[in-house]
Amino acid sequence: MTTASSDRPAPPVGSRAKWFEDLTPGDRFVTQGRTITETDMVMWSMFTGDFNPIHVDEDFAAHHSVFGTRVPQGLLAVAVASGLQERLGIWDGTGRALLAQTIRFRRPLRLGDTIRAELTVARTAIRDDELGEVQLDLAVVAAGREAVIVDGTLDVLVARRGDADTRRGGPVADR
């Protein structure tokens, strides 16, 4: 089955996916949690090459870090939050692109923190017949401390429902 506007096949759409029209300012999504471990921190260092001693050298961190100990990389929290967001399934087949992201580091991520991502739709705007832009406020929360460690925004390009029969390859299932 192809879309009306191209010869590309219509992507499969997940059962929890949100179309642009399904999203309104104030809608809120909260992910499951994930505990940040020593292994996560070491793997992030290996993957990114970020071996700053504040992350990998306990003696250095104990003497020179404003936190008094090693702390995981802030971008590790952002990356894990991105994966947690993906598990929500809201962009499965309808998300087209991450257009922009802003992040602010508010508090340190700590080993053993269980983090979750909280997303709130801030704005929506129709781009054209097929796409809309959704801006979401993001908070990454350390659950045990109920502390926002990262916040910011995400601008996501999302498919519009339009002719759902054409885009899905069949009638839209009731949600």
SEDO-505170 format. One record per residue (C-alpha): residue in three letters; y, x negated, z; residue number from 1. Coordinates in steps of 0.1 Angstrom, whole numbers, plus 5000, padded with zeros to 4 digits. Each point is the difference from the previous one (the first is absolute). Example, Ala and Ser with C-alpha at 12.3 -4.5 7.8 and 13.67 -1.06 7.14 Angstrom:
2
   resn     py     px     pz   resi
    Ala   4955   4877   5078      1
    Ser   5034   4986   4993      2
***
This chain:
175
   resn     py     px     pz   resi
    Met   5000   5000   5000      1
    Thr   5034   4986   4992      2
    Thr   5035   5008   5013      3
    Ala   5024   5020   4979      4
    Ser   5024   4971   4996      5
    Ser   4976   4971   4991      6
    Asp   4966   4991   4989      7
    Arg   4991   4985   5033      8
    Pro   4974   5019   5021      9
    Ala   5013   5019   5030     10
    Pro   4992   4981   5032     11
    Pro   4977   5016   5025     12
    Val   5019   5016   5028     13
    Gly   4987   4998   5036     14
    Ser   4995   5031   5021     15
    Arg   5028   4989   5025     16
    Ala   5024   4988   4973     17
    Lys   5036   5013   5000     18
    Trp   5019   5009   4969     19
    Phe   5037   4995   4999     20
    Glu   5004   5038   5005     21
    Asp   4979   4999   5032     22
    Leu   5025   4977   5017     23
    Thr   5031   5012   5018     24
    Pro   5025   4981   5023     25
    Gly   4986   5001   5035     26
    Asp   4963   4999   4991     27
    Arg   4983   4975   5023     28
    Phe   4968   4980   4996     29
    Val   4984   4978   5027     30
    Thr   4972   4976   4992     31
    Gln   4970   4990   5021     32
    Gly   5004   4968   5021     33
    Arg   4987   4965   4994     34
    Thr   4998   4973   5026     35
    Ile   5014   4966   4990     36
    Thr   4976   4972   5008     37
    Glu   4999   4962   5000     38
    Thr   4980   5002   4968     39
    Asp   5027   5021   4983     40
    Met   5026   4974   5009     41
    Val   4979   4971   4989     42
    Met   4990   5017   4967     43
    Trp   5037   5009   4993     44
    Ser   5009   4963   5006     45
    Met   4973   4990   4976     46
    Phe   5009   5026   4974     47
    Thr   5037   4994   5000     48
    Gly   5003   4964   5011     49
    Asp   5022   5010   5029     50
    Phe   4989   4974   5026     51
    Asn   5033   5000   5019     52
    Pro   4991   4986   5035     53
    Ile   5013   5032   5017     54
    His   4969   5017   4985     55
    Val   4974   4972   5001     56
    Asp   5009   4975   5028     57
    Glu   4997   5014   5035     58
    Asp   5015   4968   5016     59
    Phe   5030   5001   4977     60
    Ala   5005   5037   5004     61
    Ala   4997   4998   5038     62
    His   5028   4974   5001     63
    His   5023   5010   4971     64
    Ser   4994   5037   4991     65
    Val   5024   5026   5014     66
    Phe   4968   5021   5006     67
    Gly   4983   4973   5021     68
    Thr   4968   5002   4980     69
    Arg   4987   5002   4965     70
    Val   5008   5032   4982     71
    Pro   4985   5014   4968     72
    Gln   5022   4999   4969     73
    Gly   5023   5030   4996     74
    Leu   4990   5005   4964     75
    Leu   4964   5003   5012     76
    Ala   5011   5032   5018     77
    Val   5017   5012   4968     78
    Ala   4968   4993   4979     79
    Val   4977   5017   5024     80
    Ala   5023   5030   5002     81
    Ser   4999   5002   4962     82
    Gly   4962   5001   5001     83
    Leu   5001   5027   5027     84
    Gln   5023   5020   4978     85
    Glu   4976   4997   4971     86
    Arg   4973   5015   5022     87
    Leu   5020   5032   5004     88
    Gly   4991   5008   4963     89
    Ile   5034   5016   4993     90
    Trp   5006   4978   4969     91
    Asp   4964   5002   4986     92
    Gly   5006   5007   4963     93
    Thr   5036   5011   5005     94
    Gly   5018   4968   5012     95
    Arg   5013   4981   4970     96
    Ala   5020   4971   5015     97
    Leu   5016   4986   5031     98
    Leu   5036   4996   4988     99
    Ala   5016   4984   5030    100
    Gln   4993   4992   5037    101
    Thr   5023   4989   5028    102
    Ile   4987   4987   5032    103
    Arg   5016   4990   5033    104
    Phe   4981   4982   5027    105
    Arg   5008   5016   5033    106
    Arg   4975   4986   5025    107
    Pro   4973   4974   4997    108
    Leu   4965   5009   4990    109
    Arg   4975   4988   5026    110
    Leu   4964   4991   4998    111
    Gly   4980   5030   5012    112
    Asp   5027   5026   4989    113
    Thr   4986   5031   4984    114
    Ile   5025   5010   4974    115
    Arg   5005   5032   4980    116
    Ala   5025   5009   4973    117
    Glu   5022   5031   5002    118
    Leu   5015   5013   4968    119
    Thr   5027   5026   4997    120
    Val   5013   5014   4967    121
    Ala   5037   4993   5000    122
    Arg   5010   5009   4964    123
    Thr   4986   5012   4968    124
    Ala   5015   4999   4965    125
    Ile   4986   5012   4967    126
    Arg   5000   4971   4975    127
    Asp   4987   5018   4969    128
    Asp   4974   5026   4989    129
    Glu   4971   4979   5012    130
    Leu   5013   4979   5030    131
    Gly   5020   5003   5032    132
    Glu   5013   4975   5025    133
    Val   4992   5003   5037    134
    Gln   5017   4980   5027    135
    Leu   4980   4997   5032    136
    Asp   5012   4987   5034    137
    Leu   4974   4976   5013    138
    Ala   4992   4991   5036    139
    Val   4972   4976   5010    140
    Val   4992   5007   5036    141
    Ala   4980   4979   5025    142
    Ala   4980   5029   5016    143
    Gly   4994   4985   5035    144
    Arg   5037   4993   5004    145
    Glu   5013   5029   4979    146
    Ala   5024   4975   4986    147
    Val   5013   5000   4965    148
    Ile   4994   4964   4988    149
    Val   5010   5005   4964    150
    Asp   5021   5027   4983    151
    Gly   5015   5006   4966    152
    Thr   4997   5021   4969    153
    Leu   4976   5004   4971    154
    Asp   5011   5013   4966    155
    Val   4969   5014   4981    156
    Leu   4997   5013   4965    157
    Val   4978   5031   5001    158
    Ala   4985   5022   4973    159
    Arg   5014   5035   4996    160
    Arg   4975   5028   4998    161
    Gly   5013   5015   4968    162
    Asp   4971   5014   4980    163
    Ala   4974   4994   5026    164
    Asp   4972   5011   4977    165
    Thr   5008   4972   4976    166
    Arg   5007   4974   5026    167
    Arg   4968   5006   5020    168
    Gly   4977   5009   4973    169
    Gly   4995   5035   5015    170
    Pro   5015   5025   5024    171
    Val   5017   4988   5031    172
    Ala   4978   5005   5031    173
    Asp   5016   5020   5028    174
    Arg   5014   4977   5027    175
***
